Amino acid sequence: MKKLFITAASLAALGFASHAAAIEVDSDKAARGQATYQAACFACHGTGAAGAPVLGNQEAWAPRLAQGMDVLIQHSIEGMPGTAMVAKGGRADLSDEAVIEATHYMVQGSM
């Protein structure tokens, strides 16, 4: 298992020092998450629909990365009140693990 890190210092350089948390991406989970991303997440995170950060847009992802992986995973599974991000992207049929893997995939592709 290969892990990738984005450090608090890297986030600070992008202007997110006060909220910066290190991000650890599990590349094995990310590899497994690609299929879930394509099937369930791409509609918004591939197009920017409803204000979703687009995969690969580091500027859009930086404030989210600054919150840390635990928060990103929580938002992916439970949704984000006050936003268009609903629990599991509206795919209640997905397991928590599938959503976690897709989150790792999106973070890895957006760091």
N, C-alpha and C positions, 0 to 999 in steps of 0.2 A: 504494500500500500504506500503510495507516494502522497505526501501532504504538502500543500502549498500554503504559504503564509503571507498575509499582508499585515504589516506591523502598525502600531500606533504612530510611529514616526512617519511612515508613508502617508497615513491618513492626515497627520498634522501638516505635512507638506501641501496637502490639498485643501487645507483650511478647516479641518475637522478635529482640531486638537482637543477641544473640551469634551468631546463625546467619543473619542477614538478608543476602539477596542481591537485587539489583534483578531484576525480572522484565520481560521485553519480550515482548509478545504481538503477533504478526503478524495483523492483522485479516483479511487475505485468506486466510491458512491457516485461521483460525478459522471463516470463512464456509464454506470447503470441508469443514471437519471436522464440521459439524453432522450431516450424513447418517450419517457413521461413528459418531458419538456415539449417534444414535438407534438404529442397527442393532446396535451392538456394546457400547456402554458404559452405556447407560441402565439395563439390568437391575440393575446395582449402583450406579452413580453417580446414578441418578435416584431410587433407593429407599433407599439406605443399606445394602443387603444386604452381609453379611460385613464390616461396619464401613467400607465405602467412604465417602469424603467425598461428600456430595450436592452436585450442581451448584448453585451459588448460595449455599451455606452458607459465608460468609466466615470464620467462626470455625474451622470444620473444615479449611478450605483453608489458613489462615494458616501453620501450621507446615510445610506442604508447599511453599507459595510461598517461604518463607524459605530453602529449599534451593536455589532457582534453577531456571530453565527446563531447563538441561542435565540436572539430576538427575531432574526430573519426566519428561522425555522418555525418559531411560534406563530409569526404572522402568516407564513405559508400554510400552516395547518389550520389555524383558528380564524384567519382573516384579519383585516385591519379596520376597526370601527372608523366610520367617517370617510372611508375611501371605497373605491370600486373593488378592492381586493376582498373577495369573499372566501370563506373557509375552503381550502383545497382548490381554489380557483373555480369553485362551483362544481367540482367533480367529487361528490361524496363517495363515489365508488372506489376512489384511490385509497390505498393504505397509507398510514402515516409514513412508513418507510419509503414508499414510492415518492411521496412529496418531499421528504428529506433529501433523497437522492437527486431529485430535480432541482432542489434549492442549491445543493452543492454544484451541480452542473452550471446553473446560471451564475453563481458567484465565481466559479473558476473561469468562466468565459467573460467576466466583467471586471476582473481585477487588473 
